[in-house]
Structure formats: C-alpha cells, structure tokens
Amino acid sequence: MNRMVKKGTVALLAVSLLITPGTVTYAQSNGPEELVRVWEGAYGLSVSVDKVHTLLAGKMDANFVTTVDIEELVAGTFLPGRKITFSLPKGIKSESKINVSHNSDLKIETTTGKITITVPTNRQEQKYRLKATMSLTARVDKKGEMKATIKGNGITAHDILIAKVEPTSRIESAAKPESVSLLLGKQRQAAPDLLFTEEVKGAFRKEGNADISFYLPHEGIYFSEPPTVDVVQGDLEIDPHSVQVLDNRTGEHEKIITFKIKKESTKPSVIRVSNMKITTNRMIADGTYNLTVRGDALSHTSLLDDSKSKQFPYVTQFPYVSVNYQDKSETKRNEILLTPGSLNYYEGKTEKKMSSPSYIKQNRIYVPVDFFIDTLGLHESHVLWSDSDRVLTLLKNSTIIQLDTDKNIARLNQVDIPLSAEIEKKDGKIMVPLTDMASLVGMKTKWDAATGSIVLNPS
C-alpha cells in the first residue's frame, strides 16, 4: 500500500485505498481535509471533503457546512448510461436536500442522505466535476467516525470520512432483555428501569412542547400505568404533571409513556424512569420485544431516513423485554469470599478477579466499585460517577444510594446515613468501604478469623 502525507500548519489525516498498485489516497494541508483517489485501470475518480466537522449527536449547527467535490480524473470514468451514488452513512443526514452544483449534461437527484448521478448515453467529452454542499446532523445514538460511500457501475465501492460524532446522551435499559421474562395474558408485570444520561449539559431540551416518549412498538404488549420519573444526578428538573400514559392505539403501538423537561441542566444529569408495569395479552408470540424512544426534547434530528415510521419517528430503539424466555439457568447467588490485599475472590467455587486489589485502611476493607457491579448483581448503568460533584450514585431496584468522595455520609433515598469510612479514589479507581456498601444494598457480611477473609451473602 502506498501512502503519502503532507503536513503544513495543521496535520491532516491520510488514508490509502487501493484498487491496483500505484493508487494513492492523500490529504494536503492547503487542500481538502479528506481526499480519496480511486483508479480503475486507466480511469480514475477523485472524492474530497473540505472539512471533517465534529458533530454533537442529535444537535443541529448551521455553521457545520460540508463541501464534497466529486471529479473524474480521466474523462470516461463515468460510464455512459450508468449511475453513480454517493451515500451518507446510516444515522447521518443533511438538514435539507443535498445541494449539488455542476455545469454538465449529468442528471442529478438528491435526498437528505444520497446523491444519485445518472450519466447520459451520449455523454460529453470533458471531465465531469460536481460540488455538493450539505449541513450534516447525526442521530442521537451515533458516535465516532462516520464514512460516506461512493459506488457505481465500473466504480468499486469506497468510503471517505465525512464527519466525526461526539455523543450527547445515552439511553439504556437497566437490565438485559432476557433477564426480564414476561408471561402471556398477565397485567402489571414489572419492567426494567430506564436511564437517560446526558453526556453534556443541556442535552435534554425544554423547548416549546418538546417531550420524551417511549413505547413498545407491538400490539398486545404495552405499559399499563404511569411510572416514576426522577433525576438521580445533576440539576435537570422534570415536570411532574407531564408524566402520563397516553392511550394512543395505532397499528404500531397501543400506549405510550411521555414526560417533559421543566428546567434544562447546567451540568450533565441522569434521569431514571422506574416502577414501570407492562400488560400482555394471550396472543403475542414468544421472543424479545424492542422499546422505541422518541421526542424533540432528546434530539433536533428525530426523523431520519432510516426511521421506519414517518408518523412516529424515533430517536433510538433497542431490545427491552422478553416473553416466555426459555433460559431458566439463573440460580441463587453463591456466598462470596474475599481476602484483604488480594486481587482475587471466590463466588462459590468460582475464582474471579477485581480490577484493583482490596486493602485495609483504618480497620476498614476497601474494594473497587466494579466489585459491587458484579457480585451484587448491579447493572453497570446503575453505577453513576459525577466528576464535577465527585458523587457516586448506585441504583438498586427502587433504592437510590449516593456517596460523596472524601465524606462519610451516604444518602439513601435522599436520607442521610452516617458511614464508618469515606469513599475515596486510589490509582484512578473508585474505592468503597465494603461493609458500609454491603449494608446499604442489603448484603450480610461476616469475618472469618480462621482464614482471615470476609464472607458476603447476597440477599
């Protein structure tokens, strides 16, 4: 593979894509930020991106205008009577139809996500060149490098970096769908909590009638009563009067839960939706069912080309619950044996390893918080750390536990509880006093003097 990189005041990325030996892809400091040249025998094609913007997922910015140049390096690369397409990646679109300027006999069709170039049968002799401009936005669940694709008759498909996306929020269930097995024909069955986590302040918006809504997009399975919606981290506020279940029966769903933001956050916040109940009828099939989340409060860009429903555009969708899940292998959790100073511990007869060794300080055993994620059966999304406040939040069923670093007071469902030792950070790890934490989450502990170990019994 040949590679050529030229550097000026700004270093630019160069990526080589080869069809045959000698094909070179490069970027120059005084030219486009991304440039791909593809040779097909004696014919060649150039695609360049003037500026690779870093987009905030779900947010629009009129200043982020991207220009893409598509040019024949040799006349005749675009075969007469054939088509070439330039497609944005899934989850990325232009705010309006992509604008293409050219001075040729080409037929150009555009959408918010694709350019289709049709070459006339009697094509012109001069080389073709097109300039496309677009204001890109990214769906709220996208992150990382996004690459567009050009391909066509006589042109092998190749990718080019079009944008980078930084996440603004995460939306996730507190449990895997197979861990929540619903029964047929039963009302008010418990459903997993949902966490709406801001990666940046103000990610969830209060704007006009903007809301956050979610539903099960299947007939015969639906939420049956309003949940509890609270903020477990940060200063965002929920409008308590807006939390409701709407009877919105369509071919896509039966009922929908919705709520609104009362006050936007000035520091990243976490919303927890809990105490949800699901009702099923006797006619739905066994299997896993998705949850659909939508709402203008989450994203400027809820309606994208890959959204299946134009009437009810969604922001994200993921597996949420199962019906009659067949794996019944879960058993009562085993006794846990831990020796201070050791990296290893035992759950029953199974040896496991922590990310950092336990240690004793002021007659208290400290363990890394990921020990609790595993041994206490907590989902990792139920363990929240705020760098700005230096607060650790644990969510266990309907219980909220918050601990301030370097303090010996915990808050259990907003009630202050004295601790025997402080939570601390050591070598980049959040370390917690074992017996205090075990007590807060309902575990029993005892000291085995004969082995010099502590024994934990999950409740």
C-alpha positions in Angstrom: 0.0 0.0 0.0 1.3 3.4 -1.0 0.8 6.3 1.5 1.6 10.0 1.1 1.0 12.5 3.9 2.0 16.2 3.6 2.0 18.4 6.7 1.6 22.1 7.0 0.4 24.2 10.0 -2.3 21.6 10.5 -1.6 17.9 10.3 -4.2 16.1 8.2 -5.2 12.5 8.1 -4.4 10.5 5.0 -5.9 7.1 4.2 -4.9 4.9 1.2 -7.5 2.9 -0.6 -6.1 0.7 -3.5 -7.7 -0.9 -6.4 -4.4 -1.6 -8.2 -0.8 -1.0 -7.2 0.0 2.7 -7.6 -3.4 4.0 -6.4 -2.8 6.7 -3.8 -5.2 8.5 -1.4 -3.8 11.6 0.3 -4.6 14.8 2.1 -2.7 18.1 1.9 -2.5 20.9 4.4 -3.6 23.6 1.9 -6.3 21.4 0.3 -9.2 19.3 1.4 -9.1 17.6 4.8 -10.0 14.2 3.2 -9.3 13.1 -0.3 -9.7 9.7 -2.0 -8.4 8.9 -5.4 -9.5 5.6 -6.9 -8.1 4.2 -10.1 -9.9 1.6 -12.2 -7.3 0.6 -14.8 -6.7 3.7 -16.9 -9.7 5.6 -15.4 -9.8 7.5 -12.1 -12.1 9.2 -9.7 -11.4 11.8 -7.0 -13.6 12.5 -4.0 -12.7 15.2 -1.5 -14.2 16.6 1.7 -13.2 20.1 2.5 -13.7 19.9 6.3 -14.5 17.0 8.6 -16.7 18.5 11.3 -17.2 17.1 14.7 -20.9 16.9 15.2 -22.8 16.7 18.5 -25.2 13.8 18.2 -28.8 14.9 17.9 -28.0 18.6 17.6 -28.1 20.9 14.6 -25.4 23.6 13.9 -25.9 25.8 10.8 -22.2 26.6 10.9 -21.2 23.0 10.1 -21.4 23.1 6.3 -19.6 20.3 4.5 -18.5 20.5 0.8 -17.8 17.4 -1.2 -16.1 17.5 -4.6 -16.5 14.6 -7.0 -14.4 14.7 -10.1 -13.3 12.4 -12.9 -9.6 12.3 -13.1 -9.9 10.9 -16.7 -12.9 11.6 -19.0 -14.9 8.5 -19.4 -14.6 7.2 -15.9 -18.4 7.8 -15.6 -19.7 5.1 -18.0 -22.4 6.3 -20.4 -26.0 5.3 -19.4 -24.9 4.2 -15.9 -25.4 5.5 -12.4 -23.1 6.5 -9.5 -24.3 7.1 -6.0 -22.8 9.0 -3.1 -24.5 7.9 0.2 -24.2 9.3 3.7 -23.8 6.6 6.5 -26.8 5.4 8.4 -27.8 7.9 11.1 -26.2 10.9 9.3 -28.2 13.2 7.1 -28.3 16.7 5.7 -30.7 19.1 7.3 -32.2 19.7 3.8 -31.7 18.1 0.5 -28.1 17.9 -0.5 -27.3 20.8 -2.9 -25.3 19.8 -6.0 -23.8 22.3 -8.5 -22.3 21.3 -11.8 -22.1 22.5 -15.4 -22.7 19.4 -17.4 -25.2 17.1 -19.0 -25.5 14.9 -15.9 -28.9 14.2 -14.3 -28.6 14.7 -10.6 -31.1 13.6 -8.0 -30.7 14.2 -4.2 -32.3 13.5 -0.9 -31.1 14.3 2.6 -28.9 11.3 2.6 -27.9 10.4 -1.0 -26.8 11.8 -4.4 -27.7 9.8 -7.5 -25.8 10.7 -10.7 -27.1 9.4 -14.0 -24.8 9.6 -17.0 -26.4 10.3 -20.3 -26.0 7.7 -23.1 -24.2 10.2 -25.3 -22.0 11.8 -22.6 -19.9 14.9 -23.0 -16.2 14.5 -23.8 -15.0 16.8 -21.0 -14.3 15.5 -17.5 -17.2 15.7 -15.1 -16.9 17.7 -11.8 -19.6 18.2 -9.1 -19.7 20.2 -5.9 -22.1 19.1 -3.2 -22.9 21.1 -0.1 -24.7 19.9 3.0 -25.3 20.8 6.7 -24.8 17.5 8.4 -26.6 16.2 11.6 -26.2 13.0 13.5 -28.8 10.8 15.2 -28.6 10.9 18.9 -27.3 7.4 19.3 -24.4 7.8 16.9 -20.8 8.3 17.8 -17.3 8.0 16.3 -16.1 8.3 12.7 -18.8 8.4 10.0 -17.9 7.5 6.5 -19.8 8.1 3.2 -19.7 5.7 0.3 -19.3 6.2 -3.4 -20.0 3.4 -5.8 -21.5 2.7 -9.3 -21.2 0.8 -12.5 -17.5 0.5 -13.1 -16.6 2.1 -9.8 -15.8 -0.2 -6.9 -17.4 1.0 -3.6 -15.1 3.1 -1.4 -15.6 5.0 1.8 -14.4 8.5 2.8 -14.6 10.1 6.2 -17.4 12.7 6.2 -17.8 13.6 9.9 -17.0 12.7 13.4 -19.7 12.5 16.1 -19.5 13.1 19.8 -22.3 11.6 21.9 -24.6 14.0 23.8 -26.6 11.4 25.7 -27.2 7.7 26.4 -30.5 5.9 26.6 -30.4 2.4 28.0 -32.2 -0.2 30.0 -31.0 -1.3 33.4 -31.3 -5.0 32.6 -30.8 -7.3 29.6 -34.0 -8.3 27.9 -33.5 -12.0 28.7 -33.4 -11.2 32.4 -37.0 -9.9 32.3 -39.3 -12.6 31.1 -42.9 -11.6 30.9 -45.9 -14.0 30.9 -48.7 -14.1 28.5 -52.1 -12.6 29.5 -50.9 -11.0 32.7 -51.4 -7.4 33.9 -49.0 -5.0 35.6 -45.8 -7.1 35.2 -42.6 -5.4 36.4 -40.4 -3.8 33.7 -36.7 -2.7 33.8 -35.8 0.8 34.8 -34.6 3.2 32.0 -31.7 5.6 32.3 -31.5 8.8 30.2 -27.9 10.0 30.7 -26.6 13.4 29.5 -23.0 13.4 28.3 -23.1 17.2 28.0 -25.1 19.8 29.9 -28.4 20.8 28.3 -28.6 17.7 26.1 -32.3 17.2 27.0 -34.2 20.3 26.0 -37.1 22.3 27.3 -38.4 23.9 24.1 -42.0 24.6 23.3 -44.0 21.4 23.6 -40.9 19.2 23.4 -41.3 15.8 25.2 -39.6 12.5 25.8 -41.8 9.5 24.9 -41.3 5.7 24.7 -43.4 2.7 23.9 -43.4 -1.0 22.9 -44.0 -1.0 19.1 -46.1 -4.1 19.1 -49.8 -4.8 19.5 -50.7 -6.9 22.6 -47.9 -5.6 24.9 -48.0 -2.2 26.5 -47.3 0.0 29.5 -50.3 0.0 31.8 -49.7 2.8 34.3 -47.5 6.0 34.7 -44.0 5.3 36.0 -41.8 7.2 38.5 -39.6 9.7 36.7 -36.8 11.3 38.8 -33.4 12.9 38.4 -30.7 10.9 40.2 -27.8 13.1 39.2 -27.3 16.7 38.1 -29.7 19.7 38.3 -32.2 19.0 35.5 -35.8 19.1 36.5 -38.8 17.1 35.3 -42.3 18.5 35.1 -44.1 16.0 37.4 -47.5 16.8 36.0 -46.4 15.8 32.5 -45.7 12.1 33.3 -48.5 10.1 31.9 -49.6 7.1 29.8 -51.4 8.1 26.7 -53.9 5.7 25.0 -52.5 6.1 21.6 -53.6 3.0 19.8 -52.3 2.6 16.3 -51.0 -0.2 14.1 -47.6 0.3 15.7 -48.4 0.5 19.4 -51.2 0.7 22.0 -50.0 3.0 24.7 -47.1 5.5 25.1 -45.4 6.9 28.2 -44.4 10.6 27.9 -42.9 13.3 30.1 -41.4 16.8 29.7 -38.4 18.8 30.9 -39.2 21.6 33.4 -35.7 23.0 33.6 -32.7 22.3 31.4 -29.5 21.2 33.1 -26.4 23.3 33.8 -24.4 20.2 34.5 -24.8 16.7 32.9 -27.8 14.9 34.5 -29.3 11.5 34.7 -33.0 10.7 34.5 -34.3 7.4 35.9 -37.7 6.0 34.9 -38.7 3.3 37.3 -41.7 1.4 38.7 -43.0 0.6 35.2 -45.6 -2.0 34.6 -46.4 -3.9 31.4 -49.5 -5.8 30.4 -49.6 -8.6 27.8 -52.4 -10.3 26.0 -52.5 -14.1 25.3 -52.0 -13.7 21.6 -48.4 -12.3 21.3 -45.6 -14.5 20.3 -42.7 -15.6 22.5 -39.5 -13.7 22.0 -37.7 -10.4 22.6 -39.5 -7.1 22.2 -37.9 -3.7 21.4 -38.5 -0.4 23.1 -38.8 2.7 20.9 -37.8 6.1 22.2 -38.6 9.4 20.5 -39.1 13.0 21.3 -38.0 16.5 20.4 -36.5 17.0 23.9 -33.9 14.4 23.1 -32.9 15.4 19.6 -33.2 18.0 16.9 -33.0 15.2 14.4 -35.5 12.5 15.4 -36.8 12.0 11.9 -34.1 10.4 9.8 -34.3 8.4 6.6 -33.7 5.1 8.4 -36.6 5.7 10.8 -39.2 3.0 9.9 -42.2 5.1 10.8 -42.8 8.6 9.4 -45.8 9.1 11.6 -44.0 8.3 14.8 -40.3 9.0 14.1 -37.9 7.5 16.6 -34.6 8.6 18.1 -33.4 5.1 19.1 -34.7 1.5 19.5 -33.3 -1.4 21.4 -34.3 -4.8 22.9 -36.1 -4.3 26.2 -38.1 -7.3 27.5 -38.7 -11.0 26.6 -41.9 -13.0 26.6 -41.6 -16.6 28.0 -37.8 -16.6 27.9 -36.6 -20.2 27.9 -33.3 -19.9 29.8 -34.1 -20.6 33.4 -30.4 -21.1 34.4 -30.4 -18.3 36.9 -29.9 -19.7 40.4 -29.5 -18.2 43.8 -26.2 -16.3 44.0 -23.4 -18.0 45.9 -21.6 -17.0 49.0 -18.7 -14.6 48.3 -15.3 -15.0 50.0 -12.8 -12.1 49.9 -9.3 -11.8 51.4 -8.0 -8.2 52.0 -5.0 -7.3 49.9 -5.9 -9.9 47.2 -6.9 -9.2 43.6 -8.9 -12.4 43.5 -12.0 -13.5 45.3 -14.4 -16.5 45.2 -18.1 -16.6 44.3 -19.0 -20.1 45.4 -16.2 -22.3 43.9 -15.6 -19.9 41.0 -12.5 -17.7 41.3 -12.9 -14.1 40.0 -10.7 -11.1 39.8 -11.2 -7.4 40.7 -9.8 -4.5 38.7 -7.7 -3.4 41.7 -6.7 -5.3 45.0 -8.8 -4.8 48.1 -7.0 -3.1 51.0 -7.4 -2.2 54.7 -7.4 1.4 55.8 -8.3 2.5 59.4 -9.6 -1.0 60.1 -12.0 -0.9 57.1 -11.8 -3.1 54.0 -11.9 -1.2 50.7 -12.8 -2.7 47.3 -13.2 -1.2 43.8 -16.7 -0.2 42.9 -16.8 -2.7 40.0 -16.7 -5.5 42.6 -20.2 -4.4 43.6 -21.3 -4.2 39.9 -20.5 -7.9 39.6 -21.1 -9.5 43.0 -24.1 -7.5 44.0 -25.8 -8.1 40.6 -25.9 -4.4 39.7 -26.0 -3.4 36.1 -23.1 -1.1 35.2 -25.5 1.6 34.0 -26.8 1.7 37.6 -23.5 2.9 38.9 -23.0 6.6 38.1 -20.0 8.8 38.8 -20.1 12.6 38.5 -16.6 14.1 38.1 -17.9 17.6 38.8 -19.6 16.7 42.0 -17.4 13.8 42.9 -20.5 11.8 43.7 -21.1 8.1 43.2 -24.7 7.0 42.7 -25.9 3.4 42.9 -29.4 2.4 41.7 -30.7 -0.8 43.1 -34.4 -1.5 42.2 -36.3 1.4 43.8 -33.3 2.4 46.0 -31.0 5.3 45.3 -27.7 5.4 47.2 -25.4 8.4 46.8 -21.9 8.8 48.3 -19.7 11.9 48.2 -16.0 11.3 47.8 -14.0 12.2 51.0 -17.1 12.3 53.1 -18.6 9.7 55.5 -22.2 10.5 54.8 -24.4 8.5 52.4 -27.8 9.4 51.1 -30.3 6.6 51.0 -33.4 7.7 49.1 -32.5 11.3 50.0 -32.0 10.5 53.7 -28.5 11.0 55.2 -26.9 7.8 56.6 -23.6 8.0 58.5 -20.8 5.8 57.2 -17.9 4.3 59.2 -15.4 5.4 56.5 -15.1 7.7 53.5 -15.3 6.8 49.8 -12.1 7.6 48.0 -10.2 7.4 44.7 -6.9 5.5 44.5 -4.8 5.0 41.4 -7.8 6.2 39.3 -10.2 3.6 40.8 -13.2 4.5 42.9 -12.8 2.5 46.2 -15.6 2.0 48.6 -15.8 0.7 52.2 -17.0 -2.9 51.8 -19.2 -3.4 54.9 -20.9 0.0 54.6 -21.8 -0.6 51.0 -22.9 -4.1 51.6 -25.3 -2.9 54.3 -26.7 -0.2 52.1 -27.6 -2.7 49.3 -28.9 -5.4 51.7 -26.0 -7.8 51.9 -24.9 -9.6 55.0 -21.2 -9.7 55.9 -19.2 -11.7 58.5 -15.5 -12.0 59.3 -13.8 -15.4 59.2 -10.9 -15.2 61.6 -9.6 -18.6 60.8 -9.0 -17.8 57.1 -8.6 -14.0 57.5 -11.3 -13.5 55.0 -14.7 -11.7 54.9 -17.8 -13.6 53.8 -20.7 -11.9 51.9 -24.1 -13.3 51.5 -26.2 -11.7 48.7 -29.8 -11.2 49.7 
